[in-house]
Amino acid sequence: MTLSCPGCHAQLVVDIETGTVLWHQPPPEPAQPSLGDLMKNLEAKRQEVAQRFERERRALSDRGRVLEEKVKESLKRVDPNSPPPLRPIDLD
């Protein structure tokens, strides 16, 4: 019986009665990519990295503004008449 290995896709000839592998033929080697294909992949990765860098740079430039808005919003929710929280140094 001839089977195809699900892991490596090799062709196996197996004896049905004993389950012994009689013959193992490895899968054909994949074709090496051409230099042009490698250059295209490299350029695509370079563009992806540049886009990610630009996205992070914009996020960092907006970080100060976002933090300011968070502080303003949290100050709106604080009750001015409530006592200040206890600090660990106050307990000594």
C-alpha positions in Angstrom: 0.0 0.0 0.0 1.3 3.5 -0.9 0.7 6.3 1.5 1.7 10.0 1.7 3.2 11.1 5.0 1.1 14.0 6.5 4.1 15.5 8.1 6.8 15.6 5.5 4.7 14.6 2.4 7.0 11.7 1.6 5.7 8.7 -0.3 5.7 5.5 1.8 5.2 1.9 0.7 3.8 0.0 3.7 3.2 -3.7 4.2 -0.5 -4.0 5.1 -0.1 -7.1 7.3 2.8 -6.0 9.5 2.7 -2.2 9.1 6.4 -2.1 8.2 7.6 0.6 5.9 9.1 -1.1 2.9 10.1 2.0 1.0 10.5 5.7 1.8 10.8 8.2 -0.9 11.4 11.8 0.4 9.5 14.6 -1.2 11.2 16.6 -4.0 13.2 19.5 -2.8 11.4 22.8 -3.2 12.8 25.1 -6.0 15.1 27.8 -4.8 13.6 31.3 -5.3 15.2 33.5 -7.9 17.2 36.5 -7.0 14.4 38.7 -8.3 11.9 37.0 -6.0 14.2 37.5 -3.0 14.6 41.2 -3.8 10.8 41.6 -4.1 10.3 40.0 -0.7 13.1 42.1 0.8 11.5 45.3 -0.6 8.1 44.3 0.7 9.5 43.7 4.2 11.3 47.0 4.1 8.1 48.9 3.2 6.2 47.0 6.0 8.9 48.0 8.5 8.9 51.6 7.3 5.0 51.8 7.6 5.2 50.2 11.1 7.9 52.7 12.2 5.8 55.7 10.9 2.7 54.4 12.7 4.6 54.1 16.0 6.2 57.6 15.5 2.8 59.2 15.0 1.5 57.3 18.1 4.4 58.7 20.2 3.8 62.2 19.0 0.1 61.9 20.0 1.0 60.3 23.4 1.3 63.6 25.2 -2.1 64.8 24.0 -3.8 61.5 24.9 -2.2 61.6 28.4 -3.4 65.2 28.9 -7.0 64.2 28.0 -6.9 61.3 30.4 -5.7 63.5 33.2 -8.4 66.1 32.5 -11.1 63.4 32.3 -10.0 61.8 35.6 -9.9 65.3 37.3 -13.5 65.8 36.3 -14.5 62.7 38.2 -12.7 63.5 41.5 -14.9 64.9 44.3 -13.2 68.0 45.6 -14.8 67.6 49.0 -13.5 64.1 49.6 -10.5 63.7 52.0 -7.2 62.8 50.4 -6.2 59.1 50.4 -3.9 57.8 53.0 -0.3 57.5 52.0 2.0 54.8 53.4 4.2 57.5 55.0 1.2 58.8 56.9 0.8 55.5 58.7 4.2 55.7 60.4 
